[in-house]
């Protein structure tokens, strides 16, 4: 996959390295040669110096052949301008823009842009760790509205069924690890001592989930 990353700050640098290490064709754009230099000689992708929403710079980066475009600079305005150009002018199939101001996210979603608000995601992740310490969040989706948690089966749930720990639209058990083997349970599957549960849940349903798991308030 050919990917262009606009902005080589901490996030852009790391995303670019991840993608290049996965053998994607990565081109990184930044106006600061020092930022591009941090990628080092072992970086497997290409770099282009310039403004990330300049048409000629984008063409030099190969945007006409790009499968994906990530706008990760430190400027919300620059990210949105670049993302809109990639999406509407060059018709890049997959465009993602990083935003600091979460209040703008919904506006840009209406324009057909996928946005990631690091402010919202980070705040939600901290809230999870502070208030739901008994659950181990493996990852979050969107801006933290849905998370995947891992927990060892509470003793009082042994012998109960998956349906007893399911609230449609709020949370559900998506996998069970038993004696080192994972499987996707049915609603009638029975829990056993020692099971490790993976549960997907809405952030707004965490208190109810904790109650059903028998976890005390605040641990």
C-alpha positions as CSV (number, residue, x, y, z in Angstrom):
1,X,0.0,0.0,0.0
2,X,1.3,3.5,-0.9
3,X,0.9,5.8,2.1
4,X,1.7,9.5,2.5
5,X,2.2,11.0,5.9
6,X,2.1,14.8,6.3
7,X,3.9,16.0,9.4
8,X,6.9,14.3,10.9
9,X,6.5,15.1,14.6
10,X,6.4,12.4,17.2
11,X,3.2,10.9,16.0
12,X,4.0,11.2,12.3
13,X,7.4,9.8,12.8
14,X,6.2,6.7,14.7
15,X,3.3,6.0,12.3
16,X,5.7,6.3,9.4
17,X,8.2,3.8,11.0
18,X,5.4,1.3,11.8
19,X,4.1,1.4,8.2
20,X,7.5,1.2,6.6
21,X,8.5,-1.7,8.9
22,X,5.3,-3.5,7.6
23,X,6.7,-3.0,4.1
24,X,4.3,-0.4,3.0
25,X,5.5,2.2,0.4
26,X,5.7,5.3,2.7
27,X,6.5,8.9,1.9
28,X,6.8,11.5,4.6
29,X,6.2,15.2,4.0
30,X,7.5,18.0,6.4
31,X,8.7,21.5,5.8
32,X,11.4,21.1,8.5
33,X,14.4,19.1,7.3
34,X,15.5,18.5,10.9
35,X,12.2,16.6,11.5
36,X,12.7,14.5,8.5
37,X,16.3,13.8,9.5
38,X,15.1,12.2,12.7
39,X,13.8,9.3,10.7
40,X,17.5,8.3,10.2
41,X,19.3,6.5,7.4
42,X,17.6,3.2,8.3
43,X,14.1,4.5,7.4
44,X,12.8,2.4,4.5
45,X,10.5,5.1,3.1
46,X,11.0,8.4,1.2
47,X,11.0,11.9,2.5
48,X,9.8,15.1,0.8
49,X,10.6,18.6,2.1
50,X,7.8,21.1,1.8
51,X,4.3,22.3,2.9
52,X,2.0,19.3,3.2
53,X,-1.0,21.0,1.5
54,X,1.0,22.4,-1.4
55,X,-0.1,20.8,-4.7
56,X,3.4,20.5,-6.2
57,X,4.7,19.0,-3.0
58,X,1.9,16.5,-2.9
59,X,2.5,15.6,-6.5
60,X,6.2,15.1,-5.8
61,X,5.2,12.8,-2.9
62,X,3.1,10.7,-5.4
63,X,-0.3,11.5,-4.1
64,X,-1.9,10.6,-7.5
65,X,-1.0,7.0,-6.8
66,X,-1.6,7.0,-3.0
67,X,-3.9,4.5,-1.3
68,X,-3.9,6.4,2.0
69,X,-3.0,9.8,3.4
70,X,-2.4,10.7,7.1
71,X,-2.3,14.3,8.2
72,X,-0.4,14.3,11.5
73,X,1.2,17.7,11.8
74,X,0.9,19.9,15.0
75,X,-1.6,22.2,13.3
76,X,-5.3,21.3,13.1
77,X,-5.9,23.8,10.3
78,X,-3.0,22.4,8.2
79,X,-4.1,18.8,8.8
80,X,-7.7,19.6,7.7
81,X,-6.6,21.5,4.6
82,X,-4.2,18.7,3.6
83,X,-6.8,16.0,4.3
84,X,-9.5,17.8,2.3
85,X,-7.2,18.2,-0.7
86,X,-6.2,14.6,-0.5
87,X,-9.8,13.5,-0.3
88,X,-11.6,15.9,-2.7
89,X,-8.9,16.8,-5.2
90,X,-6.8,13.7,-5.5
91,X,-9.5,11.2,-4.4
92,X,-7.2,9.2,-2.1
93,X,-9.4,6.3,-0.8
94,X,-8.3,6.5,2.9
95,X,-7.7,9.8,4.6
96,X,-7.2,10.3,8.3
97,X,-6.5,13.7,10.0
98,X,-5.2,14.2,13.5
99,X,-7.0,16.9,15.6
100,X,-6.1,18.5,18.9
101,X,-9.5,20.3,19.3
102,X,-12.1,17.6,19.7
103,X,-14.9,20.2,19.2
104,X,-14.0,20.2,15.5
105,X,-14.1,16.5,15.0
106,X,-17.9,16.2,14.3
107,X,-17.7,19.0,11.8
108,X,-15.0,17.3,9.8
109,X,-16.7,13.9,10.0
110,X,-19.7,15.5,8.1
111,X,-17.2,16.4,5.4
112,X,-16.3,12.8,5.0
113,X,-13.0,12.9,6.8
114,X,-11.8,10.4,9.4
115,X,-10.4,12.3,12.4
116,X,-8.5,11.2,15.5
117,X,-8.5,13.5,18.5
118,X,-5.5,12.7,20.7
119,X,-7.0,15.1,23.3
120,X,-10.2,13.2,23.6
121,X,-8.6,9.7,23.3
122,X,-6.0,10.5,25.9
123,X,-8.6,12.0,28.3
124,X,-10.8,8.9,27.9
125,X,-7.9,6.5,28.4
126,X,-6.8,8.3,31.6
127,X,-10.5,8.2,32.9
128,X,-10.6,4.5,32.2
129,X,-7.4,3.8,34.2
130,X,-8.4,6.0,37.1
131,X,-12.0,4.8,37.5
132,X,-11.9,1.2,36.2
133,X,-8.6,-0.1,37.4
134,X,-9.8,-3.7,37.9
135,X,-10.3,-4.0,34.1
136,X,-7.3,-4.1,31.8
137,X,-8.0,-2.0,28.7
138,X,-6.3,-3.6,25.7
139,X,-7.2,-1.0,23.2
140,X,-9.8,1.7,22.5
141,X,-11.6,2.5,19.2
142,X,-12.8,5.8,17.7
143,X,-12.2,8.5,20.3
144,X,-12.5,6.1,23.2
145,X,-16.2,5.4,22.9
146,X,-15.6,1.6,22.8
147,X,-12.8,-0.3,24.5
148,X,-11.7,-3.9,24.6
149,X,-11.0,-5.2,28.1
150,X,-9.4,-8.3,29.5
151,X,-10.3,-9.7,32.9
152,X,-10.0,-13.1,34.7
153,X,-13.4,-14.5,35.3
154,X,-14.7,-13.5,38.8
155,X,-15.3,-16.6,40.9
156,X,-19.0,-15.8,41.3
157,X,-19.6,-16.1,37.5
158,X,-18.2,-19.6,37.2
159,X,-21.0,-21.8,35.8
160,X,-23.0,-18.8,34.5
161,X,-23.6,-18.3,30.8
162,X,-22.2,-15.7,28.3
163,X,-25.7,-14.3,27.9
164,X,-25.6,-13.4,31.6
165,X,-22.8,-11.0,30.9
166,X,-24.2,-9.5,27.8
167,X,-26.2,-6.3,27.4
168,X,-26.9,-5.7,23.6
169,X,-25.5,-2.4,22.5
170,X,-23.5,-1.8,25.7
171,X,-21.1,-4.7,26.3
172,X,-20.5,-8.3,25.3
173,X,-17.9,-11.1,25.7
174,X,-16.1,-11.4,22.4
175,X,-13.6,-14.1,23.3
176,X,-12.6,-16.5,26.1
177,X,-9.2,-17.9,26.7
178,X,-9.3,-21.3,28.5
179,X,-6.2,-23.3,29.3
180,X,-4.2,-21.2,26.8
181,X,-6.7,-21.7,24.0
182,X,-9.0,-18.8,22.7
183,X,-12.4,-19.3,21.3
184,X,-15.4,-17.1,20.4
185,X,-18.2,-18.1,22.8
186,X,-21.9,-18.5,22.0
187,X,-24.6,-16.9,24.1
188,X,-25.1,-20.3,25.9
189,X,-21.4,-21.0,26.5
190,X,-20.7,-21.7,30.2
191,X,-17.9,-19.8,32.0
192,X,-15.4,-21.9,34.0
193,X,-12.9,-21.0,36.7
194,X,-9.7,-19.6,35.3
195,X,-11.3,-18.3,32.1
196,X,-9.8,-15.0,30.7
197,X,-12.6,-12.9,29.2
198,X,-12.2,-10.3,26.5
199,X,-15.1,-7.9,26.7
200,X,-16.0,-5.0,24.3
201,X,-17.8,-2.2,26.1
202,X,-19.1,1.3,25.6
203,X,-17.4,3.8,27.9
204,X,-20.8,4.9,29.1
205,X,-21.6,1.4,30.2
206,X,-18.6,0.8,32.4
207,X,-20.4,1.2,35.7
208,X,-23.0,-1.3,34.7
209,X,-20.3,-3.7,33.5
210,X,-18.4,-3.4,36.8
211,X,-21.6,-4.1,38.7
212,X,-22.3,-7.3,36.7
213,X,-18.7,-8.4,37.2
214,X,-19.1,-7.8,40.9
215,X,-16.3,-5.3,41.0
216,X,-16.5,-2.8,43.9
217,X,-16.7,0.9,43.5
218,X,-13.2,2.3,43.0
219,X,-11.7,-1.2,43.4
